[in-house]
């Protein structure tokens, strides 16, 4: 089940992709990890999908990553007497704490935190940014605004406050219940919504511990102000471009995406580019050329993974969406310019033994044209540092921990295998040769580069590099 590409594919499961047959088709088409979106579906739905994935994993003999995506706080207005109203440019419109249905002049806003946080001059966005209001005056129970961008406004539409740090936790009571359920299932990654500040990540870490990795979703401009700190405290990052595109100008999103990817590359943290990647394929069997270019750009920039949302969860062409994404990634990575871009963006190694070894492994593998770089890891850190180098050679990660093997499924260039525990480097080198050949990365007389840490099972101890030779069974 070797993939002949480096960037990974994450697919969201939903009504269009919940049967064992469809999930297997998606995997065979190229999915490396699956997303369970807790904004939709019941716990029973997610448990069924989780069980199907784990059965598929046994059948295919390859670790499959599973991400749970928490809904996070959703800011919404109340209802209207006539279900909707039309706001005119320049009119006054009130957001208040009166629970009665609204009209053309006012509507209920059930979020007292917003009344505390906003000030005169702040912009409020409604219905994914289609309607823009400018705050004129604020009291503890009333926000008076002027309509800047008019339009039709209906019941319970979403509200965004782009420039204000809201005193709201990234985790709602619903998220906490969902999190406990997901961790009980055994998910590998938890995607955290509404991250505004590093403290949001630290709060989640207290609850999650080492049970799963944390993917911080960057969907608010304020998070970008704390980008380096959020990357530092997170295990991975997701560029949630849909929400970013609502809260900032469209022309700003591409440069922000590149900045986030660069920051993650420097830190050696996986980065996922998500939202509207092949959006037209929800209803059409082929993407637009602009969408194909969009996916390609993320791959050229060095993203670890690209993600499908509605395309695979509720669209008419889930398998076709994965297939075309696989084809785009493969084509990009065969372009000589792609390799030049990865080499040009290579971050400087940190002054640690682990980085010295992994940087050397990349250079040695290039010089001797090694068939693969094989990393032994118990925490995943050795492999993450190897992936940070973006080597030409494939990365084969051997770990005795199935949880680590699954987490590495969304990391660039990594093919992870659950292996036995080894107690000496000679055992490690021997297993590396056997598994590199078995998994289709090397053949007789090929050479591989092996990295590990001695003593084994000690985090951050990568300190040995060896060139190993795949023996010819005929002894020639």
C-alpha positions in Angstrom: 0.0 0.0 0.0 2.8 2.4 -0.7 1.8 5.8 -2.0 4.0 7.2 -4.8 3.7 10.8 -3.6 4.8 12.8 -0.5 1.9 15.2 0.3 -1.0 13.5 2.0 -4.8 13.5 1.4 -7.3 13.9 4.2 -11.0 13.2 3.4 -14.0 14.2 5.5 -16.6 11.5 6.1 -20.3 12.2 6.0 -23.6 11.1 4.4 -22.0 10.5 1.0 -19.1 8.4 2.5 -20.2 6.3 5.5 -20.4 2.8 4.1 -17.5 0.3 4.4 -17.5 0.0 0.6 -17.2 3.8 0.0 -14.6 4.3 2.7 -12.5 1.5 1.2 -12.9 3.1 -2.2 -11.7 6.4 -0.8 -8.7 4.8 0.8 -7.7 3.0 -2.4 -8.1 6.2 -4.4 -5.5 7.8 -2.2 -6.8 8.9 1.3 -4.2 8.8 4.0 -6.3 10.1 6.9 -10.0 10.6 7.6 -11.7 13.5 9.3 -14.7 13.1 11.5 -16.5 16.4 11.6 -18.3 16.9 15.0 -20.2 19.9 13.7 -22.4 17.3 12.0 -23.6 13.8 12.8 -24.3 11.9 16.1 -21.8 10.1 18.3 -23.3 6.9 16.9 -22.5 8.0 13.3 -18.9 8.8 14.2 -18.4 5.6 16.1 -19.6 3.6 13.1 -17.2 5.4 10.8 -14.3 5.0 13.3 -15.0 1.2 13.5 -15.1 0.9 9.7 -11.8 2.7 9.3 -10.1 0.5 11.9 -11.4 -2.7 10.2 -10.1 -1.3 6.9 -6.7 -0.7 8.5 -6.5 -4.3 9.5 -7.5 -5.4 6.0 -5.0 -3.2 4.2 -2.1 -3.6 6.7 -1.3 0.1 6.7 -1.9 2.6 9.6 -4.7 5.1 8.8 -4.9 8.4 10.7 -8.3 9.6 12.1 -8.9 13.2 13.0 -11.8 14.5 15.0 -12.7 18.1 14.3 -14.4 20.0 17.1 -17.1 22.4 16.2 -16.0 25.2 18.5 -18.1 28.2 19.5 -20.5 29.3 16.7 -21.7 32.9 17.0 -25.2 33.3 15.6 -28.0 35.9 15.7 -31.6 35.0 16.7 -34.7 34.7 14.6 -37.0 37.2 12.8 -40.8 37.6 12.9 -41.0 36.8 9.1 -38.0 34.4 9.1 -35.9 37.0 7.3 -35.5 40.7 6.6 -33.7 43.0 4.1 -31.2 45.4 5.4 -30.6 48.6 3.4 -27.3 50.5 3.1 -26.9 53.2 5.6 -29.8 52.2 7.9 -29.4 51.7 11.6 -29.7 48.0 12.8 -29.6 47.0 16.5 -28.2 43.8 18.0 -29.6 43.4 21.5 -30.4 41.0 24.4 -34.2 41.0 23.8 -35.1 37.3 23.0 -38.2 38.2 21.0 -38.1 37.7 17.2 -36.5 40.5 15.3 -37.5 42.8 12.4 -35.8 45.2 10.0 -34.6 47.3 12.9 -33.2 44.8 15.4 -32.4 41.1 16.2 -31.5 39.1 19.3 -27.8 38.4 19.8 -27.3 35.6 22.4 -23.6 36.2 23.1 -23.1 38.7 26.0 -19.3 38.4 25.5 -19.6 40.3 22.3 -21.3 43.3 24.0 -18.3 43.4 26.4 -15.6 43.2 23.7 -16.7 45.4 20.7 -16.2 49.2 20.5 -17.3 52.0 18.2 -15.9 51.5 14.7 -15.6 47.7 14.8 -16.9 45.8 11.8 -19.4 42.9 12.3 -19.9 40.4 9.5 -23.1 38.4 9.1 -23.9 35.4 6.9 -20.3 34.5 5.9 -19.4 38.1 5.3 -22.3 38.9 2.9 -23.5 41.6 5.2 -21.2 44.1 6.9 -22.2 46.3 9.9 -20.2 49.1 11.5 -20.6 49.6 15.3 -21.8 53.1 16.2 -22.5 52.7 19.9 -22.4 50.0 22.5 -24.1 49.5 25.9 -24.1 46.3 28.0 -27.2 45.1 26.3 -27.3 46.9 23.0 -25.0 47.3 19.9 -26.1 50.0 17.5 -24.7 49.6 14.0 -24.8 51.1 10.6 -25.3 48.8 7.6 -22.3 49.1 5.3 -23.0 46.2 3.0 -26.8 45.5 2.7 -28.6 42.3 1.9 -31.1 39.7 2.9 -30.6 38.4 6.5 -32.5 35.3 7.7 -32.8 33.3 11.0 -29.7 32.2 12.9 -27.1 33.4 10.5 -23.5 33.3 11.6 -21.7 36.4 13.0 -18.0 37.1 12.7 -16.0 39.7 14.6 -12.7 39.9 12.7 -10.6 42.4 14.6 -11.6 41.7 18.2 -10.2 39.1 20.6 -13.4 37.7 22.1 -13.4 36.5 25.7 -14.7 33.1 24.6 -13.0 29.7 25.1 -12.1 27.7 22.0 -14.0 24.8 23.6 -17.7 24.8 24.4 -19.5 22.4 26.7 -20.5 20.5 23.6 -16.8 20.3 22.5 -15.8 18.9 25.9 -18.4 16.1 25.6 -17.4 15.4 22.0 -13.7 15.4 23.0 -14.2 12.9 25.8 -16.1 10.7 23.3 -13.5 11.0 20.6 -10.6 10.3 22.9 -12.5 7.3 24.2 -12.7 6.0 20.6 -9.0 6.5 20.1 -8.7 9.3 17.5 -5.2 10.2 16.6 -5.7 14.0 16.0 -8.0 16.6 17.5 -8.6 19.7 15.4 -9.3 22.7 17.6 -11.6 25.4 16.2 -11.7 29.1 17.0 -8.1 29.3 18.2 -7.4 33.0 18.9 -4.4 32.7 21.3 -1.8 30.2 22.5 -3.7 29.8 25.8 -6.5 28.2 23.7 -4.1 25.4 22.7 -2.7 25.0 26.2 -6.3 24.7 27.6 -6.9 21.9 25.1 -3.6 20.2 26.0 -4.6 20.0 29.6 -7.6 17.9 28.6 -6.0 15.8 25.8 -2.5 15.2 27.3 -0.7 12.7 25.1 -3.9 10.8 24.0 -3.9 12.6 20.6 -2.1 15.3 18.7 -3.6 18.8 18.6 -4.2 20.5 15.2 -4.8 24.2 15.7 -7.2 25.5 13.0 -6.1 29.0 12.0 -9.4 30.6 11.0 -9.2 34.0 12.7 -6.9 36.9 11.7 -6.1 37.5 15.4 -4.5 34.0 15.5 -2.0 35.1 12.9 -0.7 37.8 15.3 0.4 34.9 17.6 1.4 32.5 14.8 4.8 31.4 16.1 3.5 30.8 19.6 0.5 28.9 18.4 2.7 26.7 16.1 5.1 26.1 19.1 2.4 24.8 21.4 0.5 22.8 18.7 1.4 19.4 17.2 0.1 20.5 13.8 -1.6 23.4 12.1 -4.6 23.7 9.7 -5.0 26.6 7.4 -8.8 27.0 7.5 -9.1 29.3 4.6 -12.9 29.4 4.5 -13.2 31.3 7.7 -10.0 33.2 7.1 -11.6 34.4 3.9 -14.6 35.7 5.7 -12.7 37.7 8.3 -10.0 39.1 6.1 -9.8 40.5 2.5 -9.6 37.7 -0.2 -6.3 39.1 -1.5 -4.7 38.6 1.9 -5.5 34.9 2.3 -2.8 33.5 -0.2 0.0 35.3 1.4 -1.2 34.3 4.9 -1.4 30.7 3.7 2.3 30.9 2.6 3.4 32.5 5.8 1.7 29.8 7.9 3.3 27.0 5.8 6.7 28.6 6.1 6.3 28.9 9.9 5.3 25.3 10.2 8.2 24.2 8.0 10.7 26.1 10.2 9.2 24.5 13.3 9.0 21.0 11.8 5.2 20.8 12.5 2.8 19.3 10.0 0.6 21.8 8.1 -2.8 21.0 6.5 -4.3 23.3 3.8 -8.1 23.0 3.9 -11.5 24.4 2.7 -12.8 24.7 -0.8 -9.9 22.9 -2.4 -12.1 21.3 -5.1 -15.4 22.9 -4.1 -17.0 22.6 -7.5 -16.7 18.8 -7.3 -19.5 18.8 -4.8 -21.8 18.8 -7.8 -19.5 18.3 -10.8 -17.3 15.3 -11.8 -14.3 17.5 -12.6 -12.8 20.6 -10.8 -12.2 24.0 -12.3 -8.7 24.7 -13.6 -8.4 27.4 -10.8 -9.1 24.7 -8.2 -6.5 22.3 -9.6 -4.1 25.2 -9.5 -5.1 25.9 -5.9 -4.3 22.4 -4.8 -1.0 22.5 -6.8 0.0 25.7 -5.1 -0.4 24.2 -1.7 1.8 21.3 -2.7 4.5 23.5 -4.3 4.5 25.5 -1.1 5.4 22.4 0.9 2.1 21.6 2.7 2.1 18.2 4.4 -1.5 17.5 3.5 -4.5 18.9 1.6 -8.0 18.2 2.8 -11.4 17.6 1.3 -14.5 18.7 3.1 -18.0 18.7 1.5 -16.4 17.2 -1.6 -16.0 13.8 0.1 -18.6 14.2 3.0 -21.7 15.2 1.1 -20.8 15.7 -2.5 -21.9 13.7 -5.5 -18.4 12.6 -6.5 -16.3 11.7 -3.4 -14.1 9.1 -5.1 -13.5 11.3 -8.1 -12.5 14.2 -5.8 -9.8 12.0 -4.1 -8.6 10.6 -7.4 -8.1 14.0 -9.0 -6.4 15.4 -5.9 -4.1 12.4 -6.0 -3.3 13.0 -9.6 -2.6 16.7 -9.1 -0.2 16.0 -6.2 1.6 13.3 -8.1 2.0 15.5 -11.2 3.3 18.5 -9.2 5.9 16.3 -7.3 7.2 15.0 -10.7 7.9 18.6 -11.8 11.7 19.3 -11.5 10.7 22.8 -10.3 8.9 21.3 -7.3 12.2 19.8 -6.0 14.0 23.1 -6.6 11.3 24.9 -4.5 11.6 22.4 -1.6 15.4 22.7 -1.6 15.2 26.5 -1.8 12.8 26.7 1.2 14.8 24.3 3.4 15.1 25.7 6.9 18.3 25.8 8.7 18.8 22.8 11.1 18.6 23.6 14.8 21.8 23.1 16.8 20.7 19.8 18.3 22.1 16.3 17.7 18.7 15.2 16.3 18.8 17.9 13.6 22.4 17.3 12.8 21.7 13.6 12.2 18.5 14.2 10.1 20.2 16.9 8.0 23.1 14.6 7.4 20.7 11.8 6.5 19.2 13.9 3.8 22.6 14.8 2.4 23.9 11.2 2.6 20.8 9.8 1.0 21.2 12.3 -1.9 24.9 11.6 -2.4 24.6 7.8 -2.5 21.1 7.8 -4.1 19.7 5.8 -1.2 16.4 4.0 -1.8 14.9 5.3 1.5 15.6 7.0 4.8 14.5 4.7 7.6 13.7 6.3 11.0 13.2 4.4 14.2 10.9 6.4 16.5 8.8 5.9 19.6 7.3 9.4 19.8 7.4 10.4 16.1 9.8 13.2 16.7 12.7 11.6 14.8 10.5 11.2 11.8 9.1 14.7 12.0 12.6 16.1 11.9 13.4 13.9 8.9 10.2 15.1 7.1 11.2 18.8 7.9 14.2 18.2 5.6 12.0 17.3 2.6 14.5 14.7 1.3 14.4 13.2 -2.2 14.4 9.7 -0.7 11.2 8.3 0.8 10.9 8.2 4.5 10.0 4.9 6.1 9.1 5.3 9.8 9.3 2.3 12.0 7.7 2.5 15.4 6.5 -0.1 18.0 3.6 2.3 18.8 0.5 2.0 16.6 -0.7 5.4 17.8 2.4 7.0 16.5 2.3 5.2 13.2 -1.3 6.5 12.7 -0.4 10.1 13.6 2.4 10.0 11.1 -0.1 9.2 8.3 -0.6 12.9 7.6 3.1 13.9 7.6 4.8 14.7 4.3 6.7 11.9 2.7 6.2 9.4 5.6 5.2 5.8 5.2 4.7 4.5 8.7 4.9 0.8 9.8 4.2 -0.7 13.2 7.3 -2.7 14.0 8.7 -4.8 16.8 10.7 -3.2 19.6 14.4 -3.4 19.1 17.2 -3.3 21.7 20.3 -2.7 19.7 21.3 -0.7 16.6 22.3 -3.9 14.8 18.7 -5.2 15.3 17.4 -1.8 14.0 19.6 -1.9 10.9 18.5 -5.5 10.2 14.8 -4.7 10.6 15.2 -1.6 8.5 16.6 -3.6 5.5 13.9 -6.3 5.8 11.0 -3.8 6.1 12.3 -1.4 3.4 12.3 -4.4 1.0 9.0 -5.8 2.2 7.2 -2.4 1.9 8.4 -1.9 -1.6 11.0 0.9 -0.9 14.1 -1.0 -1.7 15.3 -4.1 -3.5 18.4 -6.3 -3.4 21.7 -4.4 -3.6 20.0 -1.0 -2.8 21.3 1.1 0.0 19.3 2.8 2.7 20.1 5.4 5.4 19.0 4.4 8.9 18.6 6.9 11.8 17.8 6.1 15.4 18.5 7.1 19.0 20.4 5.0 21.4 19.4 4.2 24.1 16.1 3.2 22.4 12.7 4.4 23.7 14.2 7.7 24.9 12.5 10.7 23.3 14.7 13.2 21.5 17.8 10.9 21.5 18.4 10.6 17.7 22.1 10.3 17.6 23.1 7.5 15.1 23.2 7.4 11.3 24.2 4.3 9.3 24.2 3.3 5.6 22.8 -0.2 5.3 22.9 -2.5 2.3 20.0 -4.7 1.1 21.6 -8.1 0.7 21.0 -10.1 -2.5 19.3 -13.4 -1.4 21.6 -15.2 -3.8 24.6 -13.7 -2.0 25.9 -11.9 -5.1 
